[in-house]
């Protein structure tokens, strides 16, 4: 069935992002949109040449592809006086702007409603890191103990496990939690879980001047979303770490058993 202005209903519900990608040398930046901005960045000629600063780039996640296209066009129009050449005629060459326009671009992004204003609008959408890596993201300002954060992490992963296959595995001291098929899991029941799963702040704690993160890296592996955890020996040294370490190990053991069950079923 065709939806509003020829877009299918499924397409209108698919989240998409407007991204701002910097070059490492900060000579210019790119503004575009995609349902998978990190993968999009990896297709650019600049990525192949090692010229992009993905860790310092960001994305504004919006409710639909239609809305992302609207915001991208508004950004390009507002930044038009700063448009510069990319130095090539390849993919994305017409979407680059002078670094002087970065403050204006960020201000525009932060003011953009998440939904089409013609459909009622919404509060400004959150601006998130393009590459979600706990080591490179500013932590929340208010204190949250490791134990309180772990309660939220455990609840999130168990709720996700009710929606799609979730398992844990380890390579020596390094543990990973894998959300199988997360990239394309876009049912209505996944809407809130999806944003939390991609929000690095969910996994970070701050207490009495100390800081840490249960997850050091969030990245896609094909269609799977993969969390790389902080070493358990590090978690053991956190406040409340003696009890906390056992809780983390217990959940990882349960999730590892899910992987073994899945392998046995194949």
C-alpha positions in Angstrom: 0.0 0.0 0.0 1.3 3.4 -0.9 1.4 6.0 1.8 1.8 9.8 2.0 3.3 11.3 -1.2 4.1 7.9 -2.6 6.1 6.6 0.3 5.2 3.2 1.8 4.0 3.0 5.4 7.0 0.8 6.3 9.4 3.4 4.8 7.8 6.3 6.7 8.4 4.6 10.0 12.1 3.8 9.3 14.4 5.9 11.4 17.2 7.7 9.6 19.9 10.2 10.5 21.4 13.4 9.2 25.1 13.2 9.8 27.9 15.7 10.1 31.3 14.2 9.2 34.6 15.9 9.7 37.8 15.5 7.9 40.8 14.8 10.1 42.5 18.0 9.0 39.3 20.0 9.6 39.5 21.6 6.2 35.8 20.9 5.5 32.9 18.8 6.7 30.1 16.9 5.0 26.3 17.0 5.7 24.1 14.2 4.4 21.5 11.7 5.5 21.3 7.9 5.6 19.6 5.0 7.5 23.1 3.8 8.4 25.4 6.9 8.6 28.5 4.9 9.6 28.2 2.6 6.7 27.5 5.5 4.4 30.7 7.2 5.7 32.7 4.1 4.9 31.6 4.3 1.2 33.1 7.8 0.7 36.3 8.3 -1.2 37.7 10.2 1.8 37.2 7.1 4.0 39.3 5.0 1.7 42.1 7.5 1.9 41.9 7.6 5.7 40.9 11.3 5.8 37.7 11.1 7.9 37.5 11.7 11.7 34.6 9.4 12.5 35.2 9.6 16.2 34.7 13.4 16.1 31.6 13.3 13.9 27.9 13.2 14.9 24.4 12.2 13.7 20.9 13.5 14.3 18.5 10.6 14.5 15.0 11.3 13.1 11.8 9.5 13.0 11.6 8.7 9.3 13.6 8.8 6.0 11.3 11.5 4.8 12.1 13.7 7.8 15.8 13.1 7.4 15.6 14.2 3.7 13.8 17.4 4.8 16.4 18.2 7.4 19.3 17.5 5.0 17.8 19.9 2.4 17.2 22.6 5.1 20.8 22.2 6.2 22.2 22.4 2.7 20.1 25.6 2.1 21.2 27.2 5.3 24.9 26.4 4.8 24.9 27.2 1.0 27.2 30.2 1.4 29.8 27.9 2.9 29.7 25.2 0.3 33.2 24.1 -1.0 34.5 21.7 -3.5 35.6 18.2 -2.3 38.5 18.1 -4.7 37.0 15.1 -6.6 33.8 14.3 -8.5 33.1 11.1 -6.7 30.4 10.0 -4.2 29.1 12.8 -2.0 31.3 15.5 -3.6 28.6 18.2 -3.6 27.8 18.0 0.2 30.9 19.6 1.7 31.2 22.9 3.6 33.9 25.1 5.0 34.9 24.5 8.6 33.9 28.0 9.6 30.3 26.9 9.3 30.5 24.1 11.9 29.0 26.2 14.8 26.1 27.2 12.6 25.6 23.6 11.4 25.6 22.2 15.0 23.1 24.9 16.0 20.8 24.1 13.1 20.9 20.3 14.0 20.2 20.9 17.6 17.1 22.9 16.8 15.6 20.4 14.4 12.3 18.7 15.5 12.4 14.9 15.2 9.1 14.7 13.2 7.8 16.6 10.2 6.3 19.9 11.6 3.4 19.4 9.2 2.5 16.2 11.1 2.4 17.9 14.4 6.1 18.3 15.1 8.1 17.1 18.1 10.9 18.3 20.5 14.4 18.7 19.0 16.0 15.3 18.3 19.1 14.2 20.2 22.5 14.7 18.6 24.6 11.6 19.0 28.2 10.6 18.2 28.6 8.9 14.8 31.0 6.4 16.2 29.7 5.3 19.6 32.8 4.5 21.7 32.7 5.1 25.5 36.3 6.3 25.5 35.4 9.2 23.2 32.1 10.4 24.6 31.5 12.9 27.3 29.9 11.2 30.3 26.7 12.4 31.9 27.1 15.2 34.5 25.0 13.8 37.3 26.2 11.0 39.6 25.0 7.5 38.8 26.6 4.6 40.7 27.9 1.5 38.8 25.3 -0.6 40.5 22.4 1.6 39.4 23.7 1.8 35.8 24.1 -2.0 35.8 20.5 -2.5 36.8 19.5 -0.5 33.7 22.0 -2.4 31.4 20.8 -5.8 32.6 17.1 -4.7 32.1 17.9 -3.4 28.6 19.7 -6.6 27.4 17.0 -8.9 28.9 14.2 -6.9 27.2 16.1 -7.0 23.9 16.6 -10.8 24.4 12.8 -11.1 24.4 12.7 -9.4 20.9 15.7 -10.9 19.1 18.5 -13.4 19.6 21.1 -12.0 22.1 24.2 -13.9 23.3 27.6 -13.3 24.8 31.0 -14.7 23.9 34.6 -14.1 24.9 38.0 -13.9 23.3 40.3 -14.3 26.3 39.6 -11.5 28.7 37.4 -9.6 26.2 33.7 -10.2 26.4 31.2 -9.2 23.7 27.4 -9.1 23.8 25.8 -9.6 20.3 22.3 -8.5 19.3 21.6 -10.7 16.3 19.8 -8.9 13.4 19.5 -5.6 15.3 20.2 -3.5 12.2 16.8 -4.5 10.6 14.8 -5.1 13.8 12.4 -2.2 13.5 9.1 -3.5 15.0 7.0 -1.1 17.0 8.0 -3.0 20.2 11.6 -2.2 19.5 11.2 1.6 19.1 12.3 2.7 22.7 14.7 -0.2 23.1 16.5 0.8 19.9 17.4 4.3 21.0 18.6 3.0 24.4 20.6 0.3 22.8 22.5 2.8 20.7 22.9 5.4 23.5 26.4 5.1 25.0 25.4 7.1 28.1 23.2 4.1 29.1 26.4 2.2 29.9 28.3 4.9 31.7 28.5 5.7 35.4 29.9 8.6 37.4 30.3 8.7 41.2 32.3 11.0 43.5 34.7 12.0 40.7 35.2 8.5 39.4 34.0 7.4 36.0 33.6 4.3 33.9 31.6 2.5 31.3 30.4 -1.1 31.1 30.7 -1.0 27.3 33.8 0.4 25.6 32.6 0.1 22.0 29.3 -0.2 20.2 29.6 -1.2 16.5 27.8 -3.1 13.8 29.1 -6.4 12.5 27.0 -7.0 9.4 23.4 -6.9 10.7 24.4 -7.6 14.3 25.0 -4.9 16.9 28.1 -5.8 19.0 29.0 -4.4 22.5 32.6 -4.8 23.5 32.7 -4.7 27.3 35.2 -3.3 29.7 37.4 -6.1 31.1 35.9 -7.8 34.1 39.0 -7.2 36.1 38.5 -3.5 35.6 34.8 -3.7 36.7 36.0 -5.6 39.9 37.9 -2.5 40.9 35.0 -0.1 40.6 32.9 1.1 43.6 30.6 -1.8 44.6 32.8 -3.9 42.3 33.1 -7.1 44.4 29.3 -7.7 44.1 29.0 -6.1 40.8 31.5 -8.3 39.1 29.6 -11.4 40.1 26.4 -9.9 38.7 28.0 -9.1 35.4 29.6 -12.6 35.1 26.2 -14.2 35.9 24.4 -12.4 33.1 27.2 -13.1 30.6 27.0 -16.8 31.5 23.3 -16.8 30.9 23.8 -15.0 27.5 26.6 -17.4 26.6 24.2 -20.3 27.1 21.9 -18.7 24.6 24.6 -18.8 22.0 25.2 -22.5 22.7 21.5 -23.3 22.4 21.4 -21.4 19.1 24.3 -23.4 17.7 22.7 -26.7 18.8 19.5 -25.8 17.0 21.3 -25.3 13.7 
